[in-house]
Amino acid sequence: MGEKIRVGLVYGGKSGEHEVSLQTALAVMGAFDFDKYEIQPFYITKAGEWRSAGVLLQAPDNVEQLKLAGGENSSALAPVFRGLAGSPSGEAALQTAAAAAAPEKPIDVIFPLLHGTFGEDGTIQGLLEMANIPYVGAGVLASAVGMDKIFMKKVFAHEGLAQCVYRHFNRTQWEKDHTFFIMEIEVALGYPCFVKPANLGSSVGISKARNREELIAAVDFALRYDRKVIVEEFIDAREIEVSVLGNDEPRASVPGEVISSAEFYDYNAKYVDGKSVMQIPADIPAETAEAVRELAVRAYLAIDGSGLSRMDFFMRRSDGQLLINEVNTMPGFTPYSMYPLMWKESGVSYRELLDTLIELAIDRHADKQKIEYGG
């Protein structure tokens, strides 16, 4: 057997999805082939400190072991990760951090298992680009666009993808002239409508507003999580999702359907009550399934996606029209999450997914090395 590929798994993080990230990391570590890969965990605390306890010899059994494997009790790597300007290069900074366990062997690829802010929004992707290290998933641009619902919708509109009616504003605009925005929302969208932070995941900060009083409260709530807010019209629809995998020539899985246990698919319905139902494949006509798969690939290419993404759609009940809702560039990735389950139904196992994502990351990095920078 050849030399093992050293994979750096980064998990935890400062976002409100810290615990979700831990569950993802636990599942991924348990699925890796340790005969093929050497795993170097990096745990980011809720305070943003990077820690590492060395190479992982076996998969942890629970979250507490996972934290220890990631160096929860070890010294923080803050001097290395505080900034790249003080080190010879970004690559040297990251490799120094990983050198405690095996100084002679660098990280081959980073697998960011971070959801939400500081993990899915292009920030860590930018760090890894500066460090010139291959990494799994979308690049800086696709990550940032996928996280910012306002810019995401603008890109989809430019691509000609049908979507719901929406309005948006920032904190300053709202405070300066909230009466204008209230009137515009009531005329263009009506009630009920959904109010969301522009940049966040896992349905955190989202409210359904049925009247003006609830709208104002919902905006105030959303502004706790981001400085920008998006308000979307209510659509009586089924929620259809598609997993996309690949770089320049992506492929789409069979579609699945989420049947929420709540009035809408909020954080509690996703992660807490366990009552939401995932139907895979979705019970939709074959031509609709093919259409939504084609739309998913179009949307993926529109944001310059790479690695993986889950594309979420509404299928309006009144006429069956497909409306793109959003893209998730680092979707839930436990064996029981929609993304891997849709691929499982499409004939790709969880372990095969991990292998493919590592290959895609290395291939994408190799392709970027052809680019000339400077004179």
LUMDRENLO-371451 format. One line per 3 residues: their letters; for each residue x, y, z of N, C-alpha, C. Coordinates in steps of 0.1 Angstrom, whole numbers. Each point is the difference from the previous one (the first is absolute). Last residue first. Example, Ala and Ser with C-alpha at 12.3 -4.5 7.8 and 13.67 -1.06 7.14 Angstrom:
! LUMDRENLO-371451
sa> 128/-22/71/9/11/0/-8/11/8 ~ 3/-57/-1/-9/12/0/9/12/0
//
This chain:
! LUMDRENLO-371451
ggy> 44/391/-124/7/1/-13/8/-12/-4 ~ -43/-5/34/11/9/-2/6/0/-14 ~ -24/-43/12/-3/12/7/12/10/-1
eik> -24/-46/-27/12/8/3/-4/13/7 ~ -22/-52/-4/-2/14/-1/13/7/3 ~ -7/-47/5/4/4/-14/-1/15/-2
qkd> -14/-24/40/15/3/0/5/4/-14 ~ -46/-13/9/3/14/4/15/3/-1 ~ -15/-45/-7/-4/9/-11/3/14/3
ahr> 6/-31/34/10/-2/-11/-3/9/-12 ~ -31/-1/35/12/7/5/11/-1/-11 ~ -40/-24/-6/-2/14/-2/12/8/4
dia> 2/-47/6/-1/4/-14/-2/15/-2 ~ -2/-17/44/14/-1/-5/0/4/-15 ~ -42/-3/20/8/11/6/14/1/-5
lei> -29/-36/-13/-4/13/-6/8/12/5 ~ 7/-43/20/5/1/-14/-3/13/-7 ~ -19/-8/42/14/2/2/7/1/-14
ltd> -46/-11/1/2/14/4/15/3/2 ~ -13/-44/-10/-2/9/-11/3/14/3 ~ 1/-32/35/11/-2/-9/-1/9/-12
lle> -36/0/30/12/6/6/12/-2/-9 ~ -40/-20/-13/-1/14/-1/12/7/6 ~ -4/-47/3/4/4/-13/-1/15/-2
rys> -14/-18/41/14/0/-1/5/3/-14 ~ -46/-2/7/5/10/8/15/1/-1 ~ -25/-22/-42/0/-2/15/6/12/7
vgs> -28/-4/-48/13/4/5/0/-1/15 ~ -38/-7/-30/10/-11/-2/14/4/4 ~ -44/24/4/5/1/-14/11/-10/-2
ekw> -20/5/42/-11/-5/-8/5/0/-15 ~ 30/18/31/-2/-15/3/-10/-6/-9 ~ 5/47/-1/10/-7/-7/0/-15/2
mlp> -29/26/25/-4/1/-14/10/-6/-9 ~ 10/3/46/-11/-10/-3/-5/0/-14 ~ 34/31/16/5/-13/-3/-11/-11/-2
yms> -15/46/8/10/-1/-11/5/-14/-2 ~ -31/9/36/-6/0/-13/11/-2/-11 ~ 10/-19/49/-3/13/-6/-5/-2/-14
ypt> 18/-33/31/-15/1/0/-4/14/-5 ~ 46/-14/5/-6/-10/-8/-15/1/-1 ~ 26/45/9/0/-13/7/-6/-10/-9
fgp> 7/48/-9/7/-10/-7/2/-13/9 ~ -26/53/-13/2/-11/10/5/-12/-6 ~ 14/40/-29/-13/-5/6/3/-9/11
mtn> 24/39/-27/5/-10/9/-12/-6/7 ~ -8/31/-34/13/-5/-5/7/-10/10 ~ -52/16/-14/7/-3/12/14/-6/-4
ven> -43/32/-23/11/-10/-2/7/-1/13 ~ -54/15/-15/14/4/5/9/-12/-3 ~ -46/7/-20/0/6/13/14/5/4
ill> -28/-11/-49/12/-2/8/-1/8/13 ~ -41/-20/-29/6/12/3/13/-3/9 ~ -39/-25/-35/11/-2/8/7/14/2
qgd> -54/-16/-11/12/7/-4/11/-2/10 ~ -47/-17/1/12/-9/-2/12/7/-4 ~ -46/17/11/3/-2/-14/12/-9/-2
srr> -19/10/44/-11/4/-9/2/-4/-15 ~ 32/-6/37/-11/-10/0/-10/3/-10 ~ 54/11/-1/-13/6/3/-12/-9/-2
mff> 52/-8/13/-9/-4/-11/-14/4/3 ~ 54/15/15/-15/-1/3/-7/-5/-12 ~ 54/-8/16/-10/6/-9/-14/-1/7
dmr> 59/-5/8/-13/-1/5/-10/8/-8 ~ 52/-25/-1/-8/10/-6/-15/-2/4 ~ 53/-13/18/-14/-4/-1/-8/11/-5
slg> 55/-13/-8/-11/9/5/-13/-7/0 ~ 59/-8/-9/-14/-4/3/-9/12/3 ~ 46/-1/-27/-1/-9/11/-14/-5/1
sgd> 2/47/-21/10/-11/-2/-1/-9/12 ~ -26/46/-28/2/-10/10/11/-10/-3 ~ -19/45/-20/13/-6/-1/3/-10/11
ial> -42/22/-10/8/6/11/14/-5/0 ~ -30/-15/-33/-2/15/0/8/6/11 ~ -3/-47/-5/10/6/-9/-1/15/0
yar> -32/-24/25/14/-3/5/10/7/-8 ~ -44/2/-14/2/8/11/14/-2/6 ~ -14/-28/-35/1/14/-5/3/9/11
val> -8/-45/12/13/2/-7/2/14/-5 ~ -43/-10/17/10/-1/11/15/2/-5 ~ -37/-4/-30/0/13/6/11/1/11
erv> -8/-42/-20/6/10/-10/1/14/6 ~ -23/-32/25/14/-4/0/8/9/-10 ~ -47/4/2/6/6/12/15/-4/1
aea> -25/-18/-36/1/15/-1/6/6/12 ~ -9/-46/0/11/3/-10/2/15/-1 ~ -36/-16/26/13/-4/6/12/4/-9
tea> -43/6/-17/2/10/10/14/-3/7 ~ -17/-32/-30/5/12/-7/3/12/9 ~ -17/-41/18/13/-2/-5/5/13/-7
pid> -37/5/39/1/-5/-14/15/-1/-5 ~ -7/-2/53/-3/10/-10/1/-7/-14 ~ 11/-10/52/-11/-5/-8/-5/10/-9
api> 52/-7/19/-13/8/2/-10/-6/-9 ~ 39/-33/17/-2/12/-8/-13/7/2 ~ 9/-5/37/10/-2/-10/-2/-13/-8
qmv> -20/36/41/-5/-10/-9/10/0/-12 ~ -2/16/54/7/2/-12/-4/-12/-10 ~ -22/27/47/1/-12/-8/8/4/-13
skg> -6/18/55/0/3/-14/3/-12/-8 ~ 2/2/48/-12/-4/-6/-2/3/-15 ~ 35/10/37/1/-13/-6/-12/-5/-7
dvy> 15/42/28/-12/-9/3/0/-13/-7 ~ 38/32/-5/-4/-3/13/-11/-10/2 ~ 22/20/-42/10/-7/9/-5/-5/13
kan> -26/22/-37/11/-6/-7/8/-9/10 ~ -37/26/14/-5/-10/-8/11/-8/-7 ~ 11/38/27/-6/-11/8/-5/-12/-8
ydy> 16/39/-22/11/-7/6/-5/-12/9 ~ -34/14/-39/9/8/8/11/-9/7 ~ -38/-1/-39/11/-9/3/10/8/8
fea> -54/10/2/11/0/-10/12/-7/6 ~ -39/-6/22/-6/8/-10/9/3/-11 ~ 13/-44/24/-5/13/5/-6/8/-11
ssi> 20/-43/-6/-9/-2/12/-6/13/5 ~ 17/-11/-53/3/5/13/-10/-3/11 ~ 19/-22/-46/-13/2/5/2/5/15
veg> 32/-4/-47/-1/2/14/-14/3/4 ~ 24/-27/-44/-10/10/5/1/0/15 ~ 35/-13/-45/-7/-4/12/-10/11/4
pvs> 28/-17/-49/-5/10/10/-6/-7/12 ~ 43/-20/-28/-15/0/-1/-5/10/10 ~ 47/14/-16/-6/-13/6/-15/0/-3
arp> 41/25/-29/-11/2/10/-6/-13/4 ~ 50/22/-21/-11/-9/-2/-10/1/11 ~ 43/32/-26/-7/-6/12/-11/-9/-4
edn> 45/23/-20/-11/-8/-6/-7/-8/11 ~ 35/30/12/-5/7/-12/-11/-8/-8 ~ 8/-18/46/6/13/-3/-6/6/-12
glv> -24/-36/36/9/2/-11/6/13/-1 ~ -49/-19/20/13/-5/3/9/3/-13 ~ -53/10/26/9/1/-11/14/-3/4
sve> -55/-9/17/15/0/3/8/1/-13 ~ -53/16/14/9/-7/-9/14/1/5 ~ -57/9/17/15/2/1/7/-9/-9
ier> -52/23/13/7/-10/-8/15/4/0 ~ -50/12/25/14/3/0/8/-12/-6 ~ -53/22/-8/8/-12/5/15/4/0
adi> -41/38/4/8/-9/-9/6/-12/8 ~ -25/51/1/-5/-13/4/6/-11/-9 ~ 20/49/15/-4/-8/-11/-5/-14/5
fee> 13/55/17/-4/-14/3/-4/-7/-12 ~ 37/41/-1/-15/-3/0/-2/-14/4 ~ 43/28/18/-5/-8/-11/-15/-2/0
viv> 45/32/20/-14/-4/2/-6/-6/-12 ~ 52/12/25/-8/-3/-12/-14/-4/4 ~ 45/29/23/-12/-8/1/-6/-2/-14
krd> 50/16/28/-9/0/-12/-11/-10/2 ~ 35/4/31/-4/15/-2/-9/1/-12 ~ 2/-43/34/7/5/-11/-4/15/-2
yrl> -16/-27/37/9/-9/-6/8/5/-12 ~ -34/24/25/9/-5/11/11/-9/-6 ~ -36/17/-26/11/9/1/9/-3/12
afd> -41/-24/-7/10/-3/-11/12/9/1 ~ -36/9/29/6/-13/4/11/-3/-10 ~ -26/38/-9/9/2/12/7/-13/4
vaa> -32/-3/-33/12/7/-5/9/3/11 ~ -41/-20/11/9/-9/-7/12/6/-6 ~ -33/27/22/7/-9/10/10/-9/-7
ile> -28/26/-27/10/9/7/8/-9/10 ~ -35/-22/-23/10/4/-9/11/8/7 ~ -40/-10/23/10/-12/0/11/3/-10
ern> -33/32/3/6/-1/13/10/-11/0 ~ -27/6/-39/10/10/2/8/-1/13 ~ -21/-45/-18/-5/13/1/11/10/2
rak> 8/-46/-3/-14/-1/-5/-6/14/0 ~ 52/-26/-1/-8/11/4/-13/0/-7 ~ 43/-35/14/-11/2/-9/-9/11/6
sig> 56/-10/6/-14/1/5/-10/1/-11 ~ 57/-13/13/-11/2/-10/-13/0/7 ~ 46/-7/18/-4/14/-1/-12/2/-10
vss> 27/-44/-6/1/8/12/-4/14/-4 ~ 4/-41/-29/-13/7/3/1/8/13 ~ 38/-22/-22/-8/-9/9/-13/7/5
gln> 39/33/-16/-5/-12/-5/-9/-7/10 ~ 18/53/-18/-1/-10/11/-5/-13/-6 ~ 0/53/-17/12/-9/1/-1/-9/12
apk> -35/31/-11/5/-3/-13/12/-11/0 ~ -43/1/34/14/7/-1/5/-4/-13 ~ -53/0/3/12/-8/2/13/9/1
vfc> -59/-6/-4/11/10/3/12/-8/4 ~ -50/-9/-28/11/-5/8/11/10/1 ~ -57/3/-6/12/0/-7/11/-5/10
pyg> -59/1/-8/12/0/8/12/1/-9 ~ -24/33/-13/1/-9/11/-7/-14/-3 ~ 24/39/-35/-12/-3/8/4/-10/12
lav> 26/21/-40/0/-14/5/-13/-4/7 ~ 8/44/-21/6/-9/-9/-1/-15/5 ~ -18/37/26/-6/1/-13/6/-11/-9
eie> 15/3/45/-14/-3/0/-6/1/-14 ~ 46/12/6/-3/-15/2/-14/-3/0 ~ 11/45/-4/5/-7/-12/-3/-15/2
mif> -8/28/37/-10/2/-10/4/-8/-13 ~ 31/0/35/-13/-7/4/-10/1/-11 ~ 39/24/-5/2/-14/-3/-12/-8/4
fth> 0/47/9/1/-3/-15/1/-15/-2 ~ 2/14/44/-13/2/-5/-1/-3/-15 ~ 42/2/24/-7/-13/1/-14/1/-5
dke> 44/29/-1/-13/1/-7/-8/-13/0 ~ 42/8/24/-2/13/-6/-14/2/-5 ~ 16/-41/18/-1/9/11/-4/14/-6
wqt> 9/-35/-30/-12/-2/7/-3/10/11 ~ 40/2/-25/-12/3/-9/-13/-2/8 ~ 41/-13/21/-1/14/-2/-13/5/-7
rnf> 10/-47/3/-4/6/13/-2/15/-1 ~ -6/-25/-46/9/-2/11/-4/8/12 ~ -28/-26/-43/5/13/5/10/-3/11
hry> -38/-24/-40/12/-1/9/4/14/4 ~ -41/-35/-26/5/13/2/12/-1/11 ~ -30/-35/-38/7/3/13/3/15/0
vcq> -27/-45/-28/1/14/1/7/4/14 ~ 10/-48/-23/-11/7/6/3/15/0 ~ 20/-31/-40/1/0/15/-11/9/5
alg> 25/-23/-49/-12/5/7/1/-1/15 ~ 41/7/-36/-7/-10/8/-12/6/7 ~ 35/21/-30/-13/-3/-5/-8/-11/7
eha> 45/22/7/0/-12/-7/-13/-4/-6 ~ 5/38/27/8/2/-12/0/-12/-9 ~ -20/-4/42/-8/9/-8/7/2/-14
fvk> 23/-22/34/-10/-9/-5/-9/8/-10 ~ 32/25/24/7/-9/-9/-11/-9/-7 ~ -15/27/35/3/8/-12/7/-8/-11
kmf> -10/-21/41/-12/2/-8/3/9/-12 ~ 35/-7/30/-4/-12/-6/-12/1/-9 ~ 13/36/27/8/-1/-12/-2/-13/-7
ikd> -23/6/40/-4/11/-9/8/-1/-13 ~ 8/-31/37/-13/-3/-8/-3/11/-10 ~ 47/-17/20/-7/12/0/-13/-1/-9
mgv> 30/-37/4/-4/4/14/-9/12/0 ~ 18/-17/-41/-9/-9/5/-5/3/14 ~ 34/26/-20/-13/2/-7/-11/-9/5
asa> 44/-5/16/-5/13/5/-14/2/-7 ~ 24/-39/-13/-4/-1/15/-7/13/4 ~ 18/-2/-43/-12/-8/1/-5/-1/14
lvg> 41/23/-8/-11/7/-6/-13/-8/2 ~ 41/-19/16/-4/12/7/-12/6/-6 ~ 3/-51/-10/10/10/2/-5/12/7
agv> -20/-52/6/0/12/-8/11/10/3 ~ 9/-52/14/-12/9/-1/2/12/-9 ~ 41/-26/26/-12/-5/-5/-11/11/-1
ypi> 55/7/-5/-11/-1/10/-13/-5/-7 ~ 59/10/-5/-12/-5/-6/-11/-1/11 ~ 39/36/3/-2/-14/4/-13/-4/-6
nam> 24/45/3/3/-9/-12/-1/-15/4 ~ -8/43/26/10/-11/4/4/-9/-11 ~ -33/33/-7/13/7/3/11/-10/4
ell> -43/-17/-6/5/5/-13/13/7/2 ~ -23/-12/38/6/-12/-6/5/3/-14 ~ -23/34/24/12/-4/7/7/-11/-7
gqi> -42/12/-17/10/9/-3/13/-2/7 ~ -36/-27/11/4/-3/-14/11/10/-4 ~ -23/7/40/11/-10/1/5/-4/-13
tgd> -34/31/-2/11/5/8/11/-10/2 ~ -44/-5/-24/12/4/-8/12/5/8 ~ -43/-19/16/-3/13/-6/12/5/-8
egf> -7/-39/30/-7/-2/-13/-2/12/-8 ~ 23/0/42/3/-13/-5/-6/-3/-13 ~ -6/40/28/14/-3/2/4/-14/-5
tgh> -52/6/6/10/11/0/14/-5/4 ~ -31/-40/-15/-3/13/3/11/10/0 ~ 13/-51/7/-13/5/-5/-2/15/4
llp> 43/-38/-6/-5/12/7/-13/5/-7 ~ 38/-34/-8/-13/-6/4/-7/11/9 ~ 44/-5/-38/-8/9/10/-13/-6/3
fiv> 47/-21/-18/-14/-2/-1/-8/8/10 ~ 52/-1/-27/-8/4/12/-15/-3/-3 ~ 49/-22/-19/-12/6/-3/-8/3/13
dip> 46/-16/1/-3/-1/-15/-12/8/-4 ~ 37/7/42/-14/-3/-3/-2/0/-15 ~ 50/-11/18/-10/11/0/-14/-6/-2
kep> 47/-20/22/-11/-3/-10/-10/11/1 ~ 39/-3/29/5/-3/-13/-11/-1/-11 ~ -8/7/48/6/12/-7/4/-3/-14
aaa> -36/-21/34/9/-6/-10/7/12/-8 ~ -27/9/39/-1/-15/0/10/-6/-10 ~ -3/48/4/3/-6/14/0/-15/-1
aaa> -10/32/-37/12/-7/1/3/-7/13 ~ -37/30/-19/-2/-14/-1/13/-9/3 ~ 0/48/1/-11/-4/9/-1/-15/0
tql> 28/20/-31/6/0/13/-10/-5/11 ~ -15/5/-44/8/-12/1/7/0/14 ~ -25/38/-12/-8/-11/2/8/-13/2
aae> 24/39/-10/-8/2/13/-8/-12/3 ~ 24/3/-41/8/-3/11/-7/1/14 ~ -22/13/-40/2/-15/1/8/-4/12
gsp> -6/46/-9/-12/-6/5/1/-15/2 ~ 45/28/2/-11/-2/-10/-12/-6/7 ~ 37/17/24/6/0/-13/-10/-1/-11
sga> -18/21/45/7/-12/-3/6/1/-14 ~ -28/34/21/12/-1/7/8/-13/-3 ~ -43/11/-19/10/10/-4/13/-2/7
lgr> -43/-24/5/10/-6/-9/12/10/-2 ~ -33/-8/45/1/7/-13/11/-5/-8 ~ -17/-21/40/-5/14/3/0/8/-13
fvp> 14/-47/7/-11/4/-8/-5/14/3 ~ 38/-19/22/2/-3/-14/-12/5/-8 ~ 1/6/47/11/7/-6/2/-3/-15
ala> -34/-24/25/-3/14/-3/12/8/-6 ~ -13/-48/15/10/3/-10/-2/15/-5 ~ -10/-25/50/-5/5/-12/11/3/-10
ssn> 3/-40/37/2/15/-1/-5/5/-14 ~ -25/-42/21/14/3/-4/1/15/-1 ~ -41/-26/9/8/3/12/15/4/-3
egg> -31/-12/-35/-8/9/8/9/5/12 ~ 9/-29/-42/9/8/8/-7/10/9 ~ -17/-35/-32/3/13/-6/9/9/9
alk> -16/-42/16/8/-3/-12/5/13/-7 ~ -30/4/36/13/-3/5/10/-3/-12 ~ -45/8/-10/6/12/5/14/-3/5
lqe> -26/-37/-12/3/8/-12/8/13/4 ~ -18/-28/33/12/-5/-5/5/8/-12 ~ -41/11/17/10/4/10/14/-6/-5
vnd> -39/-10/-25/4/14/-2/11/3/10 ~ -3/-51/-14/-9/10/4/5/14/-1 ~ 25/-40/-12/-13/-6/1/-11/10/3
paq> 48/4/-30/-6/1/13/-14/-5/1 ~ 41/-19/-33/-12/9/0/-5/2/15 ~ 52/-11/-9/-13/-6/-2/-11/10/1
llv> 45/14/0/3/-14/-2/-13/-8/-2 ~ 17/54/-7/-11/-8/5/3/-15/-4 ~ 36/43/8/-7/-9/-10/-10/-9/7
gas> 10/46/26/8/-10/-8/-8/-9/-8 ~ -16/37/27/6/-9/9/8/-10/-7 ~ -20/54/-6/2/-13/-7/8/-9/10
rwe> -30/52/-7/7/-10/8/2/-13/-8 ~ -17/57/-3/3/-12/-7/9/-9/9 ~ -38/40/12/14/-5/1/1/-13/-7
gak> -41/28/6/8/2/-12/14/-5/1 ~ -39/-3/31/7/13/1/9/3/-12 ~ -23/-41/6/-10/11/-2/6/14/1
tiy> 33/-39/-15/-9/2/11/-10/11/-3 ~ 26/-35/-33/-1/14/3/-10/2/11 ~ 33/-43/-18/-12/4/7/1/15/2
fpq> 23/-39/-33/2/13/5/-14/4/6 ~ 27/-50/-15/-11/9/4/4/14/4 ~ 19/-41/-33/5/10/9/-12/10/4
iey> 9/-53/-25/-9/11/4/6/9/11 ~ 12/-36/-43/5/4/13/-8/13/4 ~ -13/-42/-37/2/14/4/6/1/14
kdf> -8/-42/-22/2/8/-11/4/14/3 ~ -13/-34/32/11/-6/-8/4/8/-12 ~ -37/12/28/13/3/6/12/-7/-6
dfa> -49/17/-17/8/-12/-1/13/3/6 ~ -47/27/12/12/-1/-7/7/-13/1 ~ -41/13/23/-1/-6/-13/13/-1/-8
gmv> -7/21/44/-3/-14/2/-1/-7/-14 ~ 8/46/3/12/-7/5/-3/-15/1 ~ -35/29/-13/10/-1/-10/12/-8/5
ala> -35/9/30/-5/-9/-10/11/-2/-11 ~ 7/32/34/0/-13/6/-4/-11/-10 ~ -1/46/-13/14/-5/2/0/-14/5
tql> -42/22/-2/5/-3/-14/14/-7/1 ~ -19/16/40/-7/-12/-5/5/-4/-14 ~ 16/40/17/6/-11/8/-7/-13/-4
sve> -17/40/-18/13/-3/-6/7/-12/7 ~ -40/18/18/-3/-7/-13/13/-4/-6 ~ 3/27/37/-3/-14/4/-4/-8/-12
heg> 11/46/-7/11/-7/6/-3/-15/2 ~ -25/40/-19/-1/-14/-5/11/-8/5 ~ -4/48/5/-11/-6/8/-2/-15/-3
skg> 50/21/-8/-14/3/-4/-10/-7/9 ~ 50/-2/1/-7/11/8/-14/2/-4 ~ 31/-48/-3/-2/13/-6/-8/9/9
gyv> 9/-55/-14/-4/9/12/-3/14/-5 ~ 35/-33/-28/-14/0/5/-2/8/13 ~ 35/-22/-43/-2/13/8/-15/0/4
lgv> 40/-37/-19/-15/2/2/-1/12/10 ~ 39/-20/-35/-2/8/12/-15/3/1 ~ 31/-41/-24/-12/9/-1/-1/7/13
rik> 37/-31/-31/-2/6/13/-11/11/-1 ~ 12/-48/-27/-3/14/-2/-3/6/14 ~ 33/-44/-9/-13/5/4/-1/15/-3
egm> 32/-35/-27/0/8/11/-14/6/3 ~ 0/-46/-26/8/12/-1/-1/8/13 ~ -4/-55/-4/-8/12/0/9/12/0
//
